Amino acid sequence: MKRKRGLELEGAYTGEIYKSNVFKLLVDDLLEQARPRYGKKEAPAETALRTLKAIIEGIPEKESVSMPQVEKEMKPSKIRVPFPDPPPPKDAKYTMQYAKPASVNVVGSYPLKLATRIGDKLVIDLIVTMPSAMFSGKDFLNYRYFYKRAYYLACLAAGIKDAKDHKFKLNFETLHGNPLQPILMVEGSEDGGKDDFSSSKCQIHIIPTIPRNLFPEDKLHPDKNCVRPKAEDGSNDTPKLTPTPFYNASVRMDAQTTEYVKLLHSTANRCDAFRDACLLGRIWLRQRGLGGNMDKGGFGNFEWAAVMALLLQGGSAKGAPALSTGYSSYQLFKGMLQFLASRDLAKNPWGLQVPDGLQLRKGDGSPMIYDGARGVDLLFKMTPWSYRALQAEARISVDTLGDSSSDQFEPTFIYRVDDPALKFDLIAKVPVSSLDVDMKTSNFDQKVLGKLQKLYSTLVRGLTDRVSRIDIYTPEGEPWQLGSTKPARYRDKEIMVSFVLNAANASRAVDHGPPAETQKEAAAFRHFWGDKAELRRFKDGSIQESLVWSTKNTKQSIVEQMVTHLLRRHVSSAAADGIRFISSTFEQAMGQSGHQGERAASIAPFAPIMAAFRDLEKDIRGLDGLPLTVRHVFAASDQLRYTAIEAPVLGPASGRPASPSLPPADVVIQFEGSGRWPDDLAAIQRTKLAFLLRLAELLEDSVAGVTARVGLENSAGAGAEAGWRNQGFLDVAYAGSGARFRLRVHSEREATLLERRLRDRPGLGPAGAAAREAAARALRAHRRAFVAGPAHTQAFQTLCTRFAALSPAARLLRRWFAAHLLGAAVPAPVVEALALRPFVAPAPWAPPASAPVAFYRALFFLARWDWRAEPLALAFGGDSAGGGGGGGGGEAAAFDPAAATARFAAWRALDPALNRVALFAASPADPSGTAWTERARPPRVAATRMTGLARAAWGEISGGGGAGTGTGGKTETVEARLREPGRLFVSDEREFDFVLRLRAGRGGGGDDDEDDGEAVGGTAGRFKNLALGARARATGVAGGRSAGGLAEARESFAREAARVVGDAAALFWDGVGGRERGVVGGVWNPEAARGRRLRRGAGVGWSSVPVGGADGDGLVRVNREGVLSEIARLGGDLVERVEVYGGG
């Protein structure tokens, strides 16, 4: 056997079955862990099986009893017979009987070695075959077989319960949630006795079955009726007989249990990889919350194995086997997924060896795979929605496994992807009591299921392309005690209806129906929608039935309105009034009012600033008198790529006054090429300043209401580096709208000269190394500002238009980083790339259609991401991949994730301590992966804090499920988890060693700003930049400095404090001037706190004091009190107080 497996894997290598050797090794390791190993742990369970078999075979036979006598007979044993609903009539002519079983055998996954201990308890099926003599030829009609089966099961329970010297824990349960098939669940007594097998973590299911040919197969075909309704009294009409496929299949499954054991056993002998493929299927199903139980979809381990066994016999277009016995386990697994993904078994049922004359049903939305050799529909437990869910999951996995860019082992086999917070954009709960089903009626569960099928078909028809998937989750069935009645599955419970929205269509305001000329279709449309349908004439002259939706004066989104209307019209008014929509609302975090579904999931808030940018570009290109022609005007700001935390508020567009301290949006201007650019870096900077001065003059002369001022940057400092970096910018303000832009000039000559300096040998010694490092820093700054920044912005402009939820998701994630004081440590482009990942690398889900789902998935990734060993390498895909602005298009177009991974490995080899690059984030905009993160942005301590906070946040979202695998989508907690998303944005400040609490006040970026000159008690009198801002408010610029107000002062102070403190402590702040949290948190460097040895001629970089004690000879540690006092002195009145916690 081992040799055969080795040959299989060898063939996998040569045939390129696996995408990579790593993927193959991971699959092998997973299978090695999942394969069952029966030994000492299972020995107590096997002993219990032998004991139970002996007890069952020793139960004495009972004489036939009539229905009224059944209850009396079971009374001494305190057992209530688990009759299915409807219960048997009291005046039934047939009798109940118990006879010794024909056989007692262990079947299922345990003897076939298809079981796995990954997750739930191990279930062992023990079938008890009832003798044929107990039944008559008509017992398959009108539940008679199931009544006799239930009585037989009760007798088995009584015999085991009354057995002397043996003690087990017994309960009734339904087989896979099928109400017609109760079973006996046996568990260890947990008393340590000889029959206690609780240590095995097993359950034994005792299942009554019947011989294969007890009832005629043709009478139980899916198109036959086996439940004959009674005619009403006095009526001569013959009741209409409709097929009862679920009932019929339940009878056939009891008759074919042994036959399926034979099928799976023979298939495992013919195909060496069959067992491993079944194990992979089990894992795949479990990770998606799918199972054989009806409340989990009705497609589980048995269905997977049986369908695969049939595909090894047939299934292709020519009748040949769809799968080959020579396939590897991975090939069989993928072949099964492809079959499930590509075949529409609802529209075109599939069968093997279908009898002549049997027409496989179609058209009701339920799937069908008919096993003609055994006469069973293998998918009889599936509903239309559970089948569509299975098909959707299979399609996603097929696409994932076909992605050649990276191995997708974890999304396919490791991630738990069934958490509603990660999967669904909208969740609703409907009380079962509102479905207009009489709870006192018989067959209540089946009638509720019928109502749910009507609800599903109504929602599918009404929502059309607004949703891509609708799932309905029913309450889980529960075991019940032997002496009690079966608990009502649906009574006093709720149904969860979940939606995956189509982002492109979910917010559509008008639905077009059939033309008025098509009277039949128009009448059907009006009948379906009722008074909501209206006849409208459109601009093209057509007259159509239409639906018009609006979110004004309502808290419901358009989809929620539609669902409520459909429930009221087609289900009941009580259902429409009782429905509760559950979704995470982030209006407060987004700074928006109105409904999240339409307001947040759009780029509309940025329309004014984008229009202002287009006006700026038009004004610049229309200027005459520039020395060179303007070739490109690139946006390079988060405001212009739809990802700013607060959308800019401009005057005329919003109907409100523009924010007086609106930060300027960065813009890069590139002129046409010219040989007259100087060959000296300092001269180039002077030339660029001259261009900016001329541009300012022309703009003010040519465009009304424009103020332009030239400012300086990077001009301080000693050495040549001061002249190598960009030194000037131009602030342009529009008086009418309040829009402000900061323009910088890009010259390609700068990069050439800086690269030349790096290639030149600057000389030996510290001076040469310093010059080389200065050139490298200048080159990095140039590429970041003039190449990566515009390319990143241009790509996100396209991506935010392509993915409607990307803009609000990126803003939510940036706000989360800022709220936890990580906004300054982690650069905004890196956070935006993390927010983008759920859209361009969505596996194992489809791309999100709502901001909350995208935000949750980003946190899920952050909680799992090992940034020390894994790079973030995102290929944007689509047209955005090649959109490299600022001269970076060619490099971006050639982005290769594999090359980025190689660069990451080189960085880790060069910098194993992660002192220079902690996070590696490569993309088409930055193939190097370090444009934003080099020089410890963020440092290791900040990256570690990011991971810890993400794991804590995901624990809140998943209901305590941890960061690794999710929770399995527990529906009873989903509402509580999603109702209060604001708690994700709160963290404890006591995690820091000290906190600098900054003076309160309202900063820029919104219409809540107070006048800077009057804020916080006349702050402008104490801060020069605020006074300048107050005097320059009329013009919108302040002598080359932005009028950022108090927010800018807080941001400048935090940056200066971090520079002064150096490596003595790590400072954390929100990165947006305290708009999120007006504090600066600090953590002391453990090395500086413990002590560092002084060396002659070298300092430590911070205020220090000697370390006391005998062990502190020659050591100095950071002077905490002195450093904090110096920081407070630096901040002056801006620092309200300093709070020191345990570590301070």
N, C-alpha and C positions, 0 to 999 in steps of 0.2 A: 504493500500500500504506500509506503514511504517512497518507494522507487517511482510509482505512478505519479505521486504528487510532485516529485522532483522533475519528472518529464513534463508535467503540465506547466510548471513554472518556467522551465527552460524554453518551452514553446512560447510562453508568454513573452519572454525576452525577445526571442528571434522574430516573433510576429508583431512586435510593438503593441501588444494588447494593453499594457499599462502605459500611462503617459510618461512616467519617469520611474527610475529605480527607487526613488524615495517613496513615491506613491505605493509602489508594490510592497516595499518593506513595511509601510504603515498598515496596509491591508493585511499582510501576513501577521503582523503583531496583534492587530485587532482580532483576527480569527483565532489566534493562539490563546488569547484571553477569553474569548467567547465560547470556545468549544467546551462542551460538558465533560467533566471528569468525575465519573461516579466512583465514590470510594467510601471512606469512613463517615463522611458527613451525611451521605444519603442512606447509610446502612439502617438507621432507625426507621426511616420512611419505608424502606423495603421490608423490614420486619413487620411494620404496621400493615402493609399491603397483604402479606401472607396471613396475618391474623384476621383481617377483614374478609379475605376470601374464605377462610375456614368458617368464620361466623355466618357469612351469607349462605354458604352451602349447607350449613346446619340449621337454618331457620326452617321450622316445620311448615308444611303446606296447610292452607286454610280452605275451608269449604266456601262455595259461592255464597255471597250475601247480596241482598237487594240494597238499593241505594239508601233507604231510610235506616238500615242497620249498620251502615258503614261508620257513622259517627259514634254509635254506641260501642262498636267493636274497638275503636281506637281510643276510647275514653280512658281505659285503665293505663295505657301507655302515655297519656297526656300528649297525644300527637294529633294535629289537625291535618287532614289530607290536603295537599297543595293543589287543589283543582284549579285549572285555568279559568279565565273569565271568557264567556259566561259559565257559571257553575252548572252542574248537571241537574236536570229536572228531578223533583222528588218522586214523580210517578214513572221514572224510567223503567222500561220493560227488561232491560239487560241487567246482568248481575256482575259483581266484582269478584275477583278470585286471585289468590296467591298460590303459585306453584313453584317448585324448585327451578332455579334458572337453568337454561340450556348450557350456558358457559359463563365463566367469569374470567376476564382477561384484562391485562394492562395494555392500553393502546395510546396513541398520540405521540407527542414529540419526545417523551421520556424514553421509551424503548427504541425509537428510531434515532436517538442521539441527535435530535434537532433542537433540543432545549438549550436555553442560555440563561445564565444567572446574572446577566447585566440588567439590574433593575429589580423587577417585581419578584415575588416568591415563585418558586418552581412548582408548577401544577402537574400532577400526575392523574391521568384519566383511567378510571377503573370501570369498564363497561360490564353490565350485567344483562345478558341476553335473555329476554323473557321467552318462555316456550310458546310455540305456535298454538297449542291446544287451548290457550286462554282466550283466543280471539276467534271471532266469526268473520265470514267473508265480507260483511258490510260494516265492520268496525272502523274503517277509515272515514266514514261519513259522520258529520255533525258532532265532532269532538269526542266520539265514543272511544277511539283509541287513546286519546290524551287523558280521558277520565280514568281509564283502566291503567294507564301508565302511572298516573299520579297515585292511584291507590297502591300499586305495586311498590312504588318508591316509599310510600308511607310505611308499608309493611317491612321493607328493608331497614328503614330508620328505627322502627320499633324493635326489630330483632337485634340490631347493633346496640341500641340503647339499653335493652334488657339483658344483654349478654353479661353473664357473671364473670368476675375477675378481669374484666376489660373495661377500660374507660377512655372515651374519646369525646372531643368537643364537636357536636353535631349542629348543623344549621342547614336550612333549605336555601337554595339559590336558583336562579335561572341560568340555563346554559347559554352563554354569550348574550344575555339579555333577552332571549326569546321567551316571551311569556307562556308559550305552549309547552316548553320543555324544562320543567323544574328538575333539579338535581340535588343530590345530598353532598354537602361540603363537609369534609372531615379534617379536623386540625388536631394537633397535639394538645393533650390535656394540661400541659405546663405544670404538672405536679411532680415531675421527676419519676413517675412510675415506669413500669416495664413497657407500657404501650405509648409513652410520651415520645413523640418524634418532632417536637417543636424546635429542637436544636438543628434539624435538617432544613428549616425554613422552607417547608414544603406544604402544599395543600393537596389533598386527595379528593377528587371529584368522582362520585359514584353516579354513573349515567345508565339508566335503563334503555335498552335497545331491543330491536326485534330482528328475526331472521330476514334475509335478503328478499325472498320471494313470498313473503307473507301476504302482501296485497298486490293486485295486478298493477303493473307499472303504467299501463296505458290509462288507467283510471286516475292516476295522480300526475298526469302531464300538466305543465303550467297553464294550459288553456282549458282545463277542466274545472268544474265546480264540485266541491265536496262538502259544502255547508248549505244545506237546503233550508231556506227560510219557510216558516209556517205561513199558510194562507190565513188571512184574517177571517174571523168568524162570519159566516153568511156570505162570503165571497166565493164566486166560482172561478175567478181569474187565477191562472197559474202564475205564481211569482216568477219574476225574471231571474234567471240564473246567470250570474256573472262569474268569471274565473276566480279562483282562490289560490293564486300561485304561492303566496307565503305559507298558507296552511299546507298545501300539497308538498312543498319542498321540505317543510319541517318533518312530515311523516317519512318522506324518502330519505332524509339524512339519518334518521334513526335506523332505517333499514340498511343503510350503506356504510355504516361506520367501519365495519371490518373490511369491506371492499376497498375503502380508501387507505386503510393501513397496508393492505396488500399492494395497492398502486404505488404508494410512496416508498415502500420497502423495495419493490422491484426496480423502481426508478433509481434509487440510491445505489443499487447493485450494478445497474447498467451505466450510470454516469458517476464517475469518481468525484466530480466537483459539486454534485447536487446538494450534499449536506452543507458544505461551506456557503454555497449560494443562498440556501435557505437561512443560514445564520446571518448573512449580510442583509437579507430581506427583513428579518426580524428586527435587526438593529435600526434599519432605515425606517421601518414602520413605527417603531417605538419612539424614535426621536421626533417624529411628526405627530405624535398623539393619535395615531391610527391603530385600530385593533379589531379583533373579531367581534367584540361586544357591539351590540347595536348602537349604544350611546357613544361608541368610538368610531362609527362609520360602517361596521359590518364587514370589513376586509382586514383580516389579520394573518397570523402565522399559517394557519391551515389553508386559507384561501391562496396565499402566496405560493405555498408548496404545491398545492393541487393544480393551480393554473400552470405553474412551471412544468409540472409533470405532463400535463396535456400538451403543452407547447413542444415538449420533447417527442411527442407522437404525431403532431400535425400543427396546422395553423397558418401555413404559407398559402399564397394564392393558388399554387398548383397542388395543394394537398400534402406536400412534403412537410416534415417537421420544421417548425419555425426556429427551433434551437437545436443545436447539435450536441450529442453526448460527449463529443471531444472538446467542447468548450471548457475554458477555465471557469472558476467560480466568479471572477469579475465579469467575464463575458456573459455568463448566464444572468448575473444580476443586472447588468446593463441592458441585456436583451429583454428582460422582464419589464424594466422601466420604459424602454422604447415601445413595447407592446401596449402598456397601459397609457402611455402618453399619446400615441399616434392613432389608436383605434378608438372610435366613438361607439362604445358598446351600448349606448342608449338609443342611438339612431340606427345602428347596424349591429344587432346582437350577433355573437359568435358562438358556434357550437361545433362539437366534434362527435361524429357518428350519430347525427340527429336522426331519429326514426322518420320514416316516410309518413307524410300527412301531418306532421307536427309543425305548425307555424310559430316561429319564435316571435314573441310579442315585441312591439316597438311603438313608439309614439307617446308613451306615458312618462318618459323621462327617466325611467328606472333602467339600469344596465342589466345585461344578461350574458352569462357564459354557460352554455348548456353542455353538460357532460352526458352524452347520449348513452355511453356504455353503462352508466350507473343511474341514469334518469334523474339527475339533480341539476338545478340551477345553482351554481356555486356562489352567485352574487345575490341570492334571494333576500339577504338581510340588509342590503344596501338601499339607501334612499337616493333620490335624484341629487340632493345637495351633497351627500357624502361621496357619491361617485365623482361629481365635479371637483370636489376637494382632492380626492385621490388623483385624479387626472392632472389637476393643476400642480400638485406636488411632484408628480412624476415628470412633467414637462420641465419644471424648474431644475430638477436633478439631472435630467438629460442634458440640458443646456450647460449646467455647471460642469458636468464631467466632460463635455465637449470643448470646454474652454482651454485652449492650448497655452494660454499665457501664464498659468500658474496651476499648481496642484490644488485640488478642491476636496481634499480628504476630510478635513474638519467640517466644512459645511454639509457634506453628504452624510457623514457617519457620527460626528461628535456633537455638533450643536443640537440642543433642544430648541426646536423652532416652533413649538405649538403655543407659546405664550401669547395671549390675545393682544397684549400691549405692543408686541413686535410684529404681529401679523395683520391686524385689522385696523382700518382707518376709522370705523364707526361701529359701535356696539350698542345694541338695544336689548332690553329685557321686557318680555310680554308675560303677564300672569296667565297661567293655564286656565284659571277660572273665567277669564274674559274671552275665551275662544268659542263661546256659545255652544258648549257641550254639556249636557245634563250629567252631573257627577254621580247621580244615582242610577244611571242607565247601565245596562250590562255591556260588556265589551268596550269599556270606557277607553282603555289604552289605545285600541285600534281606531276608535273614532277620533281621538286626539291626533293620532298619526295622520289620519285622513285630512283633518283640518290643517295640519302643518304642511302637507303636500299642496293643498290649495293655497296656503299662504305663500309658499315658495314659488309656485307657478305664477301667482299674481305679482309678486315682487319682481320676478325675472321679466315678465312682460311689461310691467310699468316702468321699471328703472332702465331698461334697455342698456345702452352703452355707457350709462353713467357709472355703472359698477362692473367690475370684471369677475367678481366672485361673491356669492352669498352662502354663508354657512349657518346652519341651525343646530344648536347644541341642546340636547334634552337632558333632564336630570338623570344621574346615574342610578341604576338599580342597586338595592341593598339586600344582603342576606337577612333571613328572618328565622326566629326560633321555631322549633318543631311544634310547639303548642300554640302558636299565634297565627293569625291570618297574614297573608302576604301584604306587606305595606304598599299603599297606593303610590305608584311611581310618579304620578303627575299631580295629585291633589295637593293644593296649597304650595305649588312650586311655580317656577318661572322658566320660560324658554328664552335662551339667549340667541339672538339673531345678529350675525356679524357680517360686515360688508368690507370688501376691498374695493376702494373707489378707483375710478378712472380719472386721473388728474386733469386730463384734457377736456373732459365733458361733465364732470361732477357739478360744476358751478354754472352750467348753461342755463340761461334765464328763459329761453323760449324753446319749446318742443314743437316740431312740425309734424302734423298728422297727415292723413290721406287727403287728396284734393276733394273739393265739394262735389265734383262730377262723379266720383266713384261712390255711389249712394250706399252700397252694401258695406264697404269698408268704413265710410264715414259714420254710418249708423252704429257699427260695432265699436268704433272709437268713442263715440258719445256715450254709448251704453257702458263702456268700461270706465270712463273717467267721470261721468255724471256731469254735474253743474260746473265742474272745473274746465271742461272743454268749451271752446268758443271758436267761432268762424272769423277768420281775419284775412284781410287783403294785404299782400306784401308788395314791396317796391317793384318787383318784376311783373306785377299784375296778376300773380297767381292767387287763388282763394283756397285756403286750406284750413282744416280743423287744426287747432293749436292749443297749447297749454302755455300759460305765462306765469312765471314764478318770481317772487321778489323776497328779499331779506330785510326790507324796510319794516320797522315796527314789529319785529319778531326776533326771538332769540334762537329760532331754529334755522338750520341751513336748508338749502333747497332739497337735498336728499332727505333730510328729516321731515320736511313738509310733505314730500311725496309719499314717504312711507306711512305717515300718519293718515293722509287722505285715503290711501289704498286700503289700510286697515279699516277705516270707518266705512268705506263703501262695500268692501268685499268680505270682511270678517265680522266685525261687530263694533258698535260705538264704544262698548266697554274696553275693547282692545285698544282702540285709538286713544281713549282717555287714560288708560292704564300703562301705556308704553313709556319706558324710561330710557332715554338715550344717554349712553355713557361714553364720554370722550374727554381726553385731557384738554383743558382750555388754558391757554397761555396768554390771554389778552393783557393781563397785568405785566407779565414778563416781556411781552412784545411792545408794550406801550401803546396799545390800540384799544379802541372800543368797537362794539359790534361783534358779530359772530365770527368766531375763529375760522370756520370752514371757508368763508369767502374772503374775509379781510386779510388774514394772515397768509393764506396760501396764494400769494400773488406778489408781483413786483410793482403794483400800482402806487404804493407810497413813494417810490423813487422816480415816478414819472416827471415831477417838476424839475428835479436836479438834472435828469437826463436831457430834458428839453433845454435847460439852461446850458448844458455842455454842448449840445448841438448848435445853439446860438453862438457860443464862444468860438467853436471851430469855424463856423460860417464867417464870423467877424474877422478872425485871424486870416483866413484864406482870402478875404476880400480886401485886405490892406494893400496899399501901393506904397512903395518906397523902401521895402526891406532889401537888404543887400543880397539875400538869397531867397529862393522860392521855398515856401514851407512844403515839405514832402509828406509828413505825418503829424497828426495831433492825436496822441495816445492818452487814454484815461489810465490812471495809475492809483486809484483811490477806492477804498471800500464803499464810499458813497456811490461811485459810478459802476460798481459791479454788484450792487443790490445786497451787500452783506454787512453794512454798517449796523451797529446795534440799534441806534436810533435813526430812523429815516429823516433826512433833512427836511425841515419845515421852511418852505419859501412863501413869501407874501401872497402874491396874486393867486397862485395855484391852490392854496389851502384856504383862502378867505380869512387868514389870520396874519398878524404881523410876523415877519421873518424873525428867526432866532437871532438876537443881537450878537451872540458869541458863537455863531455857526463856524465850525472849523473848516478851513479851506480844503477843497478837493484837489488832490495832486494830479497834474497833467504834464505830460512830456511832449516837447516839441522837437521834431527832427527836421533840419533843413536839407536841401538837396546837397549832393556831394560836391566838393570843391577842392582843388589842389592848393588853395590859398590858406587853408587852415595851418596854423603854425605847428612846428615839430617839437614844441616845448609845452609841457603840461601846464606850467604856470601861465604861459601866454595864452593857452587855450581857455583857461578860466577867465582871463581878462577879456578875451574876445567874446565869450558867452555873456559876460556882463554887459558888454557894449550892445550885443544883440537885444538883450532884455531891456536896456534903456531905450533903445530905438523902438522896440515893440510897445513899451509903455507909452511913449510919446504918440505913436500913431494910433493906438487904441483910444486914448483920451481925446484925440483930435477928431477921430472918425466916427466913434460910436457914442451916442448920447447916453448919459447916465452911468458911464463906466469910470471907475477910479482905479488907477494902476500904480503900484508902488514897488520898487525894487528893494529886496532885502538881502542880507548877507547871512551865510551859514558856514560852518567848518573853517572859519577864518582865524580862530584862536589856536594857539599851540605853537610849539617850536619845531624846527626841522623842516625838511623838504616836504613831508607828508601834508602839511597845511596847504601847500600849493598844488597838490595832486588831486585833491577831492573837490567835488562841486562846491562853489563858493557863493553862488547867487541864485535867487529865485524871484519871480514876479508875482505879486498878489494882485489879482483882478477881481473887483467887486462890482456887481450890478445893483444899482440903487433901487430899481423897480422891484425886483424879485428878492433881493438880498442874497443871491447866489454868490459864492466866493470860490475862487480857484487859485491854486498855487502852481505856476508854470516853471518848468526847468527845461534847459536846452540839452539835448543829447548830441554828442559828437562821437562818431565811431572811431575817430582818431585817438581818443583818450584810451580806449581799451588796447589799441595797437601799441601805444607808447608804454602803457603799464606792463603789458606782457613782455615787451622788449626789456624793460628794466628787470623783470623777474628772470629773464634768460641771461642777462649780462651778469658777469661775476663782479659783485660790488666790492670785493676786497675781503681780506681775512680779518678775524677778530670780531669783537662784539659790535663794532660800528657797522661792519658789512652785514652781519646778520640782522641788525636792527633795520638797516635800509631795505633789505629784502623783505622783512616782515611788514614794513610800512607800505611797500609797493603792493604786497599781497592784500593787505587790509584795504587799500584804496581801490584795487581791482574788484574785490568782493563788494564793496560799497557801490561801485559803478554798475556792476552787473545786477545787483539787487534793485537799484533805483531806476535804471534805464533799460534793462533787458527783462529780468524776471518779473518785476512789478507790472509793467504794461502787458506782458504776455499773460500773466496770471489774471489780470483784470479783463483782458479781452476774452480769455477762455471762459471766465465765469459769467460774463455778459451773455454768451451763447448758452451756457449750461443752465443758467437761471431762467432763460426763455424756454429751453427744452424741458426742464423739470420744474413744474410750477411750485413744488414744495421746497425746492432747494434754498431759495432766498430766506424764507422764514426759519427753516431748519438751521441754516448757518448762523442766523442772528440769535436764535435760541441757544445754540452751542456756545457762541461767543459770550453771550450774557451769562451762561453757566460758568465759564472760565473766569469771567470778571467777578461774578458774585463770590467765588471762592478765592479771590485774590491771586489768580493765575493769569490774568489778562496781560500783564506786563512781561511775564516770564515766557509765555508761549506766544510767538508771533501770530498775528491775525491770519496771514496766508496759510499757516500750518493748521490752525483751528478750522479754517474754511475747507481745507483739503480733507480733514477728518469728517466734516459734515457732508462732504461730497461722496465719501466712500460708499455709504448705503445706496447711492444712486448708480454709480458706475461699476461697483463690485457688490451687487446686492445679494449674492448667494449666501444662504439658502432660501432667500425670499425673492419675490418680484420687487422691482424698484418701488419705493414708497410713494404714496400719492398724497400724504398729509405730513405736515411739519412735525407733529408730535411723534408719529411712528419713526420718521427719519431721525429725530433727536434721540429717541430711545435706542434705536439701533446703533447710533454713533456711540452712546454710552456703553452699550453692550460690547462693541468692539474695543473701546478704551479699557474696559474692565478686563478683557482677555489679552490685550495686546502686550506682548513681551518686547518692548522697544529696544531692549538691550541686544536681543538676538534676531529681531525681525525688522526689516525696513518697511516704511510706508511708500509703496511705489504704485501710483495710480495712473493708468492710461485713461485719459478723459473720454476717448472714443468719439465717434461721429465727426462732425465738422470742426469741433473745438480742438481736436488734437493737433491740428496744424496751425492753429491761430496764434502764432507767436508774435506778439507785438514787439516794438522796439528793436527790430532787427533780429529777433530770436525765432522767427518762424521756421527757418530751416532746421535749427537744432531741435525745436519742439516737434516738428513733423517726424523726426527720426527717433523719437523717444522709444526706448526699449526697456521694459521692466526687468528683463534678465540682466541687461547691462547695468541698470541701477542697483540690482542686487549684488553684482560683482563689485561695484564701487563701495557699497555699504560694507562688504567683507573687507575691502582694502582699508577703509576707515577704521574698522574695529581692530584690524591688525596693527595699524599705525597708532591708534589711540585706545588701547584696551581699558584704560581707566576712565574713559568717557569724559575727559576734562575739556575737550574741544567740541565734540559733537555727541550729544546724548540722543536726540531724536534725529532720524534720517528720513526726510520727506521729499521724495522725488516725484516729479510730474512732468508733463510736456512743457510746462512753463519754467521748470527748474530741473533739468535732467541731472544736474550735479547732486541734488538732494540736500545741499548744505547752504544754499543761498540765504535762507532765513535762520538756520539753526546753528551755524558755525559760531565759534566763540561762546559756547555754552549758553545757547538760547533755545530751550531752557536749560538751566543747570540740572545736574542729576537729582538734587533734592527737590526741585520743582517738578521734574518728570515723575519722580516717585510719589509725590503728593497728588499729582494728577491721577495716577493709577489707583491710589488708595481711595480718593474721592469718587472716582468712577465706579469702583467696586461697591462702595457704600451706597451710591445712588442706584446702581442696578439692583442691589439687595432690596431697596425700597420699592422699586418698580416691580420686581418679580415676587414680592411678598416673602422675602427672606430666602429666595432660592439660591443666592450666591451668585458669583460672577462667572462661573464656568459654563453651566449648561442650561440655565433657565429653570422653570418650575413645573413644566408640564401643563401650563395653561389652566390653573384651577379657577373655574368659573365663579366659585363662591367668594373669591377675594378680588376679582378683577375690578369691581365697582369701587371698592374702598381704595384700591391702589391707584386708580386713575382720577379720582375725584379731587385730590389735593396735590397737584403737581408742583405747587410752589415750595413744598418742603425740600425739593431737590436742589433748590438754590440757596440753602441755608447750611452753614457749617459753624462749628464751635471755634470761637477765637482763642479759647484756652489751649488749643493745639500749638500755638506759638509761644515762644519764650517771652516775647514782649510785643506790645501793640502800641503804635503811635496813633492816637485818636486826633484826627484833623478837625479843624474848625468847620462846623456845619455851614452849608450854603448851597445854593443851586448853581451848577455849572452850565456850560454851554451844551448845545445840541438839542434844545427843545424850547417850547414856548413858555416853560415855567421859570425861565431865568429872571432873576431880579436885576435891577440896575447894579452893575459892578461897583459903582461908586458908593452905593448905599448898603450893599449887602454886608452882613455880619458886622454891623455897627461901624460902618465907615471904613471898610477894609482898604478901599482905594487910597486912603491917607497913609496906610502903612506899607503897601506894596506898589512899587513904581509901575510895574507892568499893568496893574489894574487901573491905576490912574490914567496911563496912556490909553488903555482900552476905553475908559469912560469918555475921554476927550475925543477919541476918534470914532465914536459910535455913529456919528452922522455920515461919515465917509465909508465906514466898513473896514478900513485898514488902519493900522497903527504904526506908522513909521517903519514899515518892514516887518513888524511883529503882529501876529494874529491877535485879535481881540478875544482870546479864549477865556478871559475872566478868571474867576476863582478856580475853575476846573483846571485851567492851564497852570495856575500857580501850584496847585496840589501835585499835578503830574511832574512839573519841573522840580519841585522839592523832593519828591520820591526818587527821581532819577539821580539827583545830586547826592542825596543821602546814601543811595546804593553805591555810588562812585566813591564817596568818602569812606564808607565802612569797609569797602574792599572785601577780602575773604574772611573777615572776622565774623560776619553774619550774612545770612541770606535774607533779603527783604522781599516781601510779597505785597503787591497792591493790584488794583483792578485794571490798570492800564488805560483807563478812560477818565482820568482826573477826579476820581472819587465819586463819579456819578452813580456807580453801583454800590460801593461801600467806601465811606470816607475814613478808612483806616489803612495803616501800613503795618503788616505783621512781620515779625522778625524771628529767625531761628539762629542761635549761635552756632558757629562752626565748632564741632566737638574737639578738633585738634587745637584750635585757639583757646577753647575753654580749659582743656587739660593742661596745656602748657607747651611751649616751643623753646628749644635751646637757642640762645643768642650766639651769633657768629660775628667775629671781628669784621668790621667794615660792611656789615649787612644788617638791615633793619627787619622788622617783622611786618610793617605795613599798617600797624594800628597801635592805638594807645595801649600800653601794657603795664603790668605790675608783676613783681617777682612772685613766684610760687613758693608758698611757705612750706615748712616742714623739712625733714631730713632728706626726703626724696626729691625735693624741689631745687636742689643746688644747680644754679645756672639756667634754670627754666623761667620763662615769663609766660603769663597768660594774658588774655585780653582784659582790659580794664572796663568791665561792663558798665559800671556806674559812670565812668568818664566818657565812654562812647555814647551812651544814651544822653548824657548831658550835652555833649557836643552836637548831637543830632537835634535836640530840642532847641539849642541856641541857634543852629542853622535855620530852623523853621521859624523861629520867632513866634509871633502871635498866630501863625498858621497852625502850630501844634497846640492843641487844646490841653492835652495831658498825655503822659506816658504811663501805660499800665504794664506792670511786670508780673509774670506768672511764675510757675514753679522753676522753669529752667532759666529764668533771668536773674 
